[in-house]
Amino acid sequence: MTENEIKEILENHQKWLNNDGGKKANLRGADLRGADLRYCIGNGKEIKSLQIGTYLISYTKDILNIGCQSYILDEWKEFSDEEIKVMDDGALEWWKLNKHIIIELAEREIKE
């Protein structure tokens, strides 16, 4: 799907939302490279989000965003303490406290 095709779909979706013709968007299978999901609220199905302490977390079956960091789940699992520590002040302490629950939630998403 090209950028122009996505724009057209979104324009038609906006019309649909405004009861001005158009049609509901269907982006299933679209490759939205570089999409920034950090501040999304999620729909509880394909995109889920929550906040734990100072970090907003959003995740899909493919990507886990924590704060401004975005990686696949396996990368998050493999980060060393040093790699986490340089991501943000207090990140290592926060990660040690919350890592297990975040990974468990994200793994459930992958299985569904």
For each residue, the residues with C-beta under 8 A, 3 or more apart:
1: 5 6 27 29 30 31
2: 5 6
3: 6 7
4: 7 8
5: 1 2 8 9
6: 1 2 3 9 10 27 30 32
7: 3 4 10 11
8: 4 5 11 12
9: 5 6 12 13 25 26 27
10: 6 7 13 14 25
11: 7 8 14 15 22
12: 8 9 15 16 21 22 23 25
13: 9 10 16 17 22 23 24 25
14: 10 11 17 18 22
15: 11 12 18 20 21 22 23
16: 12 13 19 20 21 22 23 24 25
17: 13 14 22
18: 14 15 22
19: 16
20: 15 16
21: 12 15 16
22: 11 12 13 14 15 16 17 18
23: 12 13 15 16
24: 13 16
25: 9 10 12 13 16
26: 9
27: 1 6 9 30 32
28:
29: 1
30: 1 6 27
31: 1
32: 6 27 35
33:
34:
35: 32
36: 39 70
37: 40 47 58 60 63 65 70
38: 56 58 65 67 68 70
39: 36 56 58
40: 37 47 49 58
41: 49
42: 47 48 49 58
43: 46 47
44: 48
45: 48
46: 43 60 61
47: 37 40 42 43 58 59 60
48: 42 44 45 58 59 60 105 109
49: 40 41 42 56 57 58 59
50: 56 57 105
51: 55 56 57
52: 55 57 94 98 101 102
53: 94 98
54: 67 90 94
55: 51 52 66 67 94
56: 38 39 49 50 51 65 66 67
57: 49 50 51 52 64 65 66 102
58: 37 38 39 40 42 47 48 49 65
59: 47 48 49 63 64 65 73 105 106 109
60: 37 46 47 48 63 109
61: 46 109 110 112
62: 72
63: 37 59 60 70 71 72
64: 57 59 70 71 72 73 76 102 106
65: 37 38 56 57 58 59 69 70
66: 55 56 57 69 76 102
67: 38 54 55 56 87 88 91
68: 38
69: 65 66 87
70: 36 37 38 63 64 65
71: 63 64 75 76
72: 62 63 64 75 76
73: 59 64 76 77 103 106 107 110
74: 77 78
75: 71 72 78 79
76: 64 66 71 72 73 79 102 103 106
77: 73 74 103
78: 74 75
79: 75 76 83 84
80: 83 84
81: 84 85 92
82: 85 86
83: 79 80 86 87
84: 79 80 81 87 91 92 95
85: 81 82 91 92
86: 82 83 91
87: 67 69 83 84 91
88: 67 91
89:
90: 54 93 94
91: 67 84 85 86 87 88 94 95
92: 81 84 85 95 96
93: 90 96 97
94: 52 53 54 55 90 91 97 98
95: 84 91 92 98 99
96: 92 93 99
97: 93 94
98: 52 53 94 95 101 102
99: 95 96 102 103
100: 103 104
101: 52 98 104 105
102: 52 57 64 66 76 98 99 105 106
103: 73 76 77 99 100 106 107
104: 100 101 107 108
105: 48 50 59 101 102 108 109
106: 59 64 73 76 102 103 109 110
107: 73 103 104 110 111
108: 104 105 111 112
109: 48 59 60 61 105 106 112
110: 61 73 106 107
111: 107 108
112: 61 108 109
